[in-house]
Amino acid sequence: MGPRRAKASLDVRQYTSIAMGEPNMTDDKRAEEVDVTREWRATHGQKSAATRLRIFAAVAWAIAIAGEIAGVVLLRQHKFDHGNLPLLIGILVGIAIFAIAGSLMWKAANKQDPARESDPARFFFQNQLGAIITLIAFLPLIVLIFMDKDMDPKNKKIAGGIGAVLAVAATLIGVSWHPPSVEQYTKDMNKCAAEIKASQPTTDCSPEVASQAQDIARDSKTVTDATKTAQNPAGQDVVYWIAPENGAKKSATPHVFHICQNVSPLRGKTVNHGSVTQAYAENATRITKQIAMEQKQCGFASAT
């Protein structure tokens, strides 16, 4: 939806008719581009949580790989040729613990800030990185154990067998079997918002999407209540906000959305308009606190 220059005289009824579904080729085209299922976007809090979890996961994986390097060095120094089996097993167990911990934190981060299915390569690597790192942390050491000709055969079988079992278990835990995606969260968010608006059981409101869906439903109701008139007793889910800077799809900082284009904060600004959900998609996530004042400025003063 392209930016539009604010005008001093705006026919509010024009947008009322658009919101009520009267035909308009320009807005039909815009609706096709935006679609009724607007895109879910991670909130600032979700992105921050995901970043922290990924940092912790990277640290855990680094420790696991450091343990592998230590095991390889000790193996090359023939420290396990005729003993020290508990130490070698301890190293393998330590690698497994930190590899699994890293994978679990990485999965938790992906739930907060998932990848897009539309980008297959990134979607695969982001979701399966835990399994990939686990294999890197185990395989070289296990291969060297089985190939070591100087190690006691019995100890080799025990250490190699334990290492293989730990590697398989940790890798399976690292696999993301049902990875989240932006597309799935978008569907869930909009279903959740629709359920809230219709006062139906909220079966699609997972913790990752519920907060945004509740915000959308709450703000949509506030806007429709504020824009009711005798001619339009149902109100309209149409709001106005400052367009993202430099033609971007989303504003860098959160903006406020308003109930019409005539309000003081929007004068002289490039303004976009659409549903509350569309406003959220462009980072206009804060509803105006001056509802009563804007009702008067927009001609909704008689609204109940």
Secondary structure, 3 states (H helix, E strand, C coil): CCCEECCCCCCHHHHHHHHCCCCCHHHHHHHHHHCCCCCCCCCHHHHHHHHHHHHHHHHHHHHHHHHHHHHHHHHHCCCCCCCCHHHHHHHHHHHHHHHHHHHHHHHHHHHHCCCCCCCHHHHHHHHHHHHHHHHHHHHHHHHHHHHCCCCCHHHHHHHHHHHHHHHHHHHHHHCCCCCCCHHHHHHHHHHHHHHHHCCCCCCCCCHHHHHHHHHHHHHHHHHHHHCCCCCCCCCCCCEEEECCHHHCCCCCCCCEEECCCCCHHHCCCEEEEECHHHHHHCCCCEECCCHHHHHHHHCCCCCC
